Amino acid sequence: MNPILRRGAWPSCRLFLYVLLLALGAQARAFDLQGHRGVRGLAPENTLPGFERALALGVKTLETDLAITRDGVIVIHHDLELNPVRTRDAQGRWLAQPSAPIAAMSWSELQAYDLGRLQPGTGYARNFPAQEGADGVRMPRLADLLDLVRSRGDERIRLALEIKTDPTRPEATRAPQEFAALLVDELRRSGMLGRVQILSFDWRSLQAVQKLAPEVPTVYLSAQQRWLDNIRAEAHEASPWTAGLSYAQYGSVPAMIKAAGGRIWSAYFGDLDATKVQAAHALGLQVLAWTVNDPAAMRRVLDLGVDGLVTDRPDLAQEVLRERGITPR
């Protein structure tokens, strides 16, 4: 008889096979670790120094936000206006209130503002105590980030680009169709269209991208929280954010995204459970969890079977992934 099949040897053999299968599964799993706004927990968000810091940490997917200026320049910025908690004017003074919308300002006007530090004493600053600020940091263009990525010569580096449109404030941004067209055109001209995924809470923008560039993965963002709810599951009619698809009609967010033609669901991590992740996978969707910064929360979300994490602290996430034997793609 084969020695490994002797009485008492089989349990050890089964354990070995189980561990082997886990290891093979971890190696085969294409896990997407995204540095949120570059690496907001460690460096100024949505800035070239922040993206450089993320790349130095080994991050392969840079998540960031896009706006379009009055003169048609695609810039990298999260809020629809300049935020006082992270903006100083040309004299070094913190803004007293939000600026005019980015869409109403020119590229040259925006270059007068310093975005390299968080205003001390604010709740925002307290959320990111490890962020190392700098002076003289300006708002970058999307073209600047594309140049930075190309300069690395590493084709594994990818971009997750969020279109910032808001159906409740149509005057503050370009229309979704126009925004999508300008973005797709710039990415095509740069030769970078094949290295991006495009995401948005405003699903109208994603519908426009799918028509213009069906080869690009679209990432449908969702949150169902008191402080942000673009799904509005309790309403009978469709949310203004979901491109005419109503929760009442489809019964789940994954079903809505599948019907919309999306490939990826990026959900606020607190909204996810194992049943929802399994339902999304059954529909052929990948699932990302945003924005997960606490290692314990990262472990909980990984236990649900998600396909990626969006985090301000990719350095901490890398440690958790190493524990699990998961190598980000």
C-alpha positions as CSV (number, residue, x, y, z in Angstrom):
1,M,0.0,0.0,0.0
2,N,1.2,3.5,-0.7
3,P,2.6,4.9,2.5
4,I,0.5,8.1,2.4
5,L,-2.6,6.0,2.4
6,R,-1.8,4.1,5.6
7,R,-4.1,4.4,8.6
8,G,-3.5,7.8,10.1
9,A,-1.8,9.3,7.1
10,W,-4.9,10.3,5.2
11,P,-5.9,13.2,7.5
12,S,-2.4,14.7,7.0
13,C,-2.7,14.2,3.2
14,R,-6.1,15.9,3.2
15,L,-4.7,18.8,5.1
16,F,-1.8,19.1,2.6
17,L,-4.2,19.0,-0.3
18,Y,-6.4,21.7,1.3
19,V,-3.5,24.0,1.9
20,L,-2.3,23.4,-1.7
21,L,-5.7,24.2,-3.2
22,L,-5.9,27.4,-1.1
23,A,-2.4,28.4,-2.4
24,L,-3.3,27.7,-6.0
25,G,-6.5,29.6,-5.7
26,A,-4.8,32.6,-4.2
27,Q,-2.2,32.6,-7.0
28,A,-4.9,32.3,-9.7
29,R,-7.1,35.0,-8.2
30,A,-6.7,38.3,-10.1
31,F,-6.9,40.8,-7.2
32,D,-7.1,44.5,-7.8
33,L,-5.6,46.7,-5.1
34,Q,-6.3,50.4,-5.9
35,G,-4.6,53.4,-4.3
36,H,-7.5,55.7,-3.6
37,R,-6.8,59.2,-4.9
38,G,-3.2,58.0,-5.2
39,V,-2.4,57.3,-1.6
40,R,-4.5,59.8,0.4
41,G,-3.5,58.3,3.7
42,L,0.2,59.1,3.2
43,A,0.5,61.9,0.7
44,P,-1.6,64.8,-0.7
45,E,-4.6,63.3,-2.6
46,N,-4.9,63.5,-6.3
47,T,-1.5,65.1,-6.8
48,L,1.6,64.0,-8.7
49,P,3.6,63.5,-5.5
50,G,0.8,61.3,-4.2
51,F,0.7,59.2,-7.3
52,E,4.5,58.9,-7.2
53,R,4.3,57.7,-3.6
54,A,1.7,55.1,-4.5
55,L,3.8,53.8,-7.3
56,A,6.9,53.7,-5.0
57,L,4.8,51.4,-2.7
58,G,4.1,49.1,-5.6
59,V,0.5,50.0,-6.3
60,K,-0.5,48.9,-9.8
61,T,-4.0,50.6,-10.0
62,L,-4.1,54.3,-9.3
63,E,-7.7,55.5,-8.5
64,T,-8.4,59.1,-9.1
65,D,-11.2,61.7,-9.9
66,L,-11.7,63.9,-12.9
67,A,-13.2,67.3,-13.6
68,I,-13.2,69.5,-16.7
69,T,-12.3,73.2,-16.6
70,R,-14.0,76.0,-18.4
71,D,-11.4,75.9,-21.2
72,G,-11.8,72.1,-21.7
73,V,-8.8,70.8,-19.7
74,I,-9.4,67.4,-18.0
75,V,-8.0,67.9,-14.5
76,I,-7.6,65.6,-11.4
77,H,-9.8,66.7,-8.5
78,H,-12.4,65.1,-6.3
79,D,-14.8,67.8,-5.3
80,L,-16.8,69.9,-7.8
81,E,-15.2,73.0,-6.2
82,L,-11.9,73.7,-4.5
83,N,-12.3,72.4,-0.9
84,P,-11.2,74.8,1.9
85,V,-9.8,72.0,4.0
86,R,-7.1,71.3,1.5
87,T,-6.7,74.5,-0.5
88,R,-4.5,77.6,0.0
89,D,-4.5,80.7,-2.3
90,A,-1.4,82.4,-3.8
91,Q,-0.7,84.2,-0.5
92,G,-0.8,80.9,1.4
93,R,-4.2,81.6,3.1
94,W,-6.7,78.8,3.5
95,L,-9.9,79.3,1.5
96,A,-12.7,80.6,3.7
97,Q,-15.4,78.9,1.6
98,P,-15.5,76.6,-1.5
99,S,-14.5,78.2,-4.8
100,A,-16.7,78.5,-7.9
101,P,-17.1,75.1,-9.6
102,I,-14.0,73.7,-11.4
103,A,-16.1,73.8,-14.5
104,A,-16.4,77.6,-14.3
105,M,-12.6,78.1,-13.8
106,S,-9.8,78.0,-16.3
107,W,-6.7,75.8,-16.1
108,S,-4.5,78.9,-15.5
109,E,-6.7,80.2,-12.7
110,L,-6.5,76.8,-10.9
111,Q,-2.8,76.8,-11.0
112,A,-2.7,79.7,-8.4
113,Y,-3.9,77.3,-5.7
114,D,-1.7,75.0,-3.5
115,L,-3.3,71.6,-2.7
116,G,-0.4,70.1,-0.8
117,R,-1.6,70.2,2.8
118,L,-4.6,69.6,4.9
119,Q,-5.9,72.5,7.1
120,P,-4.8,71.8,10.7
121,G,-7.5,71.2,13.2
122,T,-10.1,70.1,10.7
123,G,-11.9,66.8,10.9
124,Y,-10.6,66.0,7.5
125,A,-7.0,66.4,8.7
126,R,-7.7,64.2,11.7
127,N,-8.8,61.4,9.5
128,F,-5.4,61.2,7.8
129,P,-2.8,61.8,10.6
130,A,-0.1,60.0,8.6
131,Q,-0.4,62.2,5.5
132,E,2.8,64.1,4.8
133,G,2.1,67.5,3.3
134,A,4.1,69.6,1.0
135,D,4.1,73.1,-0.3
136,G,3.8,74.3,-3.9
137,V,1.6,71.3,-5.0
138,R,-0.7,72.2,-7.9
139,M,-3.7,70.5,-9.4
140,P,-2.5,68.1,-12.2
141,R,-4.1,67.5,-15.5
142,L,-5.0,64.0,-16.6
143,A,-2.3,64.3,-19.2
144,D,0.3,64.8,-16.5
145,L,-0.7,61.6,-14.8
146,L,-0.7,59.7,-18.1
147,D,2.8,61.0,-18.7
148,L,3.9,59.9,-15.3
149,V,2.5,56.4,-15.8
150,R,4.1,56.1,-19.3
151,S,7.5,57.2,-17.9
152,R,7.6,54.2,-15.6
153,G,7.7,51.8,-18.5
154,D,5.5,49.3,-16.6
155,E,2.5,48.3,-18.6
156,R,1.0,46.6,-15.5
157,I,0.2,50.0,-14.1
158,R,-3.4,50.8,-14.7
159,L,-5.8,53.7,-13.9
160,A,-9.3,53.8,-12.4
161,L,-10.7,57.1,-13.5
162,E,-13.9,58.5,-11.9
163,I,-16.1,60.8,-13.8
164,K,-17.4,63.5,-11.4
165,T,-20.8,64.5,-12.7
166,D,-23.8,65.1,-10.5
167,P,-27.4,64.9,-11.7
168,T,-28.6,67.1,-8.8
169,R,-26.2,69.8,-9.9
170,P,-26.2,69.9,-13.7
171,E,-24.9,73.4,-13.8
172,A,-21.6,72.5,-12.0
173,T,-20.1,70.1,-14.5
174,R,-20.2,69.2,-18.2
175,A,-23.1,67.0,-19.2
176,P,-22.4,63.3,-18.9
177,Q,-22.3,62.6,-22.6
178,E,-19.9,65.5,-23.3
179,F,-17.7,64.6,-20.3
180,A,-17.5,61.0,-21.5
181,A,-16.7,62.0,-25.1
182,L,-13.9,64.4,-24.0
183,L,-12.4,61.7,-21.7
184,V,-12.5,58.9,-24.2
185,D,-11.0,61.1,-26.9
186,E,-8.1,62.1,-24.7
187,L,-7.4,58.5,-23.7
188,R,-7.5,57.3,-27.3
189,R,-5.1,60.0,-28.4
190,S,-2.7,59.2,-25.6
191,G,-2.8,55.4,-26.4
192,M,-3.9,54.7,-22.8
193,L,-7.5,53.7,-23.4
194,G,-6.6,50.0,-23.0
195,R,-5.2,50.6,-19.5
196,V,-8.1,52.2,-17.8
197,Q,-11.4,51.4,-16.1
198,I,-13.9,54.2,-15.9
199,L,-16.1,54.6,-12.8
200,S,-18.9,56.9,-11.6
201,F,-21.7,57.3,-9.1
202,D,-23.6,58.9,-12.0
203,W,-24.5,55.9,-14.1
204,R,-25.5,58.1,-17.0
205,S,-21.8,58.9,-17.6
206,L,-21.0,55.1,-17.7
207,Q,-23.7,54.5,-20.2
208,A,-22.2,57.2,-22.4
209,V,-18.7,55.6,-22.1
210,Q,-20.1,52.2,-23.0
211,K,-21.5,53.6,-26.3
212,L,-18.3,55.4,-27.1
213,A,-15.8,52.7,-26.0
214,P,-17.5,49.4,-25.3
215,E,-14.1,47.7,-24.8
216,V,-13.4,49.8,-21.6
217,P,-14.5,48.2,-18.3
218,T,-17.1,50.4,-16.6
219,V,-17.3,50.4,-12.8
220,Y,-20.7,51.2,-11.3
221,L,-20.2,52.9,-7.9
222,S,-22.8,52.6,-5.2
223,A,-23.5,53.7,-1.6
224,Q,-26.6,53.1,0.4
225,Q,-25.8,55.1,3.5
226,R,-27.4,58.0,5.3
227,W,-24.5,60.3,4.2
228,L,-24.6,59.1,0.6
229,D,-27.2,57.1,-1.3
230,N,-27.2,57.0,-5.1
231,I,-29.4,53.9,-5.2
232,R,-32.5,55.0,-3.2
233,A,-33.9,51.5,-2.9
234,E,-36.9,52.6,-1.0
235,A,-38.2,54.8,-3.8
236,H,-40.6,53.5,-6.4
237,E,-39.0,55.5,-9.2
238,A,-35.5,55.4,-10.4
239,S,-32.8,57.4,-8.6
240,P,-31.5,60.3,-10.7
241,W,-28.1,58.7,-10.4
242,T,-28.9,55.3,-11.9
243,A,-29.6,56.2,-15.6
244,G,-33.3,55.3,-15.4
245,L,-32.8,51.9,-13.7
246,S,-34.8,51.5,-10.5
247,Y,-34.1,49.2,-7.5
248,A,-37.8,48.4,-7.3
249,Q,-37.7,46.9,-10.8
250,Y,-34.6,44.8,-10.4
251,G,-34.5,44.0,-6.7
252,S,-30.7,44.3,-6.2
253,V,-27.8,46.5,-7.1
254,P,-25.9,43.7,-9.0
255,A,-29.0,43.1,-11.1
256,M,-29.3,46.8,-11.9
257,I,-25.6,46.9,-13.0
258,K,-25.9,43.8,-15.1
259,A,-28.9,45.3,-16.9
260,A,-27.0,48.5,-17.4
261,G,-24.2,46.6,-19.1
262,G,-21.6,47.2,-16.4
263,R,-18.7,44.8,-15.7
264,I,-17.7,45.8,-12.2
265,W,-19.6,46.8,-9.0
266,S,-17.7,49.0,-6.7
267,A,-19.6,49.3,-3.4
268,Y,-19.1,51.1,-0.2
269,F,-17.5,48.3,1.9
270,G,-20.1,48.7,4.7
271,D,-22.9,47.8,2.3
272,L,-21.4,44.5,1.4
273,D,-22.2,41.0,2.7
274,A,-21.4,37.5,1.4
275,T,-24.8,37.1,-0.2
276,K,-24.5,40.3,-2.2
277,V,-21.0,39.4,-3.4
278,Q,-22.1,35.9,-4.4
279,A,-25.1,37.3,-6.3
280,A,-22.8,39.7,-8.2
281,H,-20.4,36.9,-9.1
282,A,-23.3,34.7,-10.3
283,L,-24.1,37.5,-12.7
284,G,-20.5,37.7,-14.0
285,L,-19.6,40.9,-12.2
286,Q,-16.4,41.6,-10.3
287,V,-16.8,43.3,-6.9
288,L,-14.6,46.0,-5.5
289,A,-15.0,47.4,-2.0
290,W,-14.3,51.1,-1.2
291,T,-12.8,52.8,0.8
292,V,-11.3,50.3,3.3
293,N,-8.5,51.7,5.5
294,D,-8.6,49.6,8.6
295,P,-6.8,46.2,8.5
296,A,-9.5,44.5,10.5
297,A,-12.1,45.8,8.0
298,M,-9.9,44.7,5.1
299,R,-9.9,41.1,6.5
300,R,-13.6,41.1,6.9
301,V,-14.2,42.3,3.4
302,L,-11.7,39.7,2.0
303,D,-13.7,37.0,3.8
304,L,-16.7,38.0,1.6
305,G,-14.8,37.1,-1.5
306,V,-14.3,40.5,-3.1
307,D,-12.1,40.9,-6.2
308,G,-10.4,44.1,-5.1
309,L,-10.0,46.8,-2.5
310,V,-9.9,50.6,-2.9
311,T,-7.9,52.1,0.0
312,D,-6.2,55.2,1.2
313,R,-3.6,52.9,2.8
314,P,-2.4,50.4,0.2
315,D,0.7,49.9,2.4
316,L,-1.5,48.4,5.2
317,A,-3.6,46.5,2.6
318,Q,-0.5,44.9,1.1
319,E,0.4,43.5,4.6
320,V,-3.1,42.0,4.9
321,L,-3.0,40.5,1.4
322,R,0.4,38.9,2.1
323,E,-1.2,37.2,5.2
324,R,-3.7,35.7,2.8
325,G,-1.2,34.7,0.1
326,I,-2.9,37.1,-2.4
327,T,-0.7,39.0,-4.9
328,P,-2.3,42.0,-6.4
329,R,-2.3,42.0,-10.2
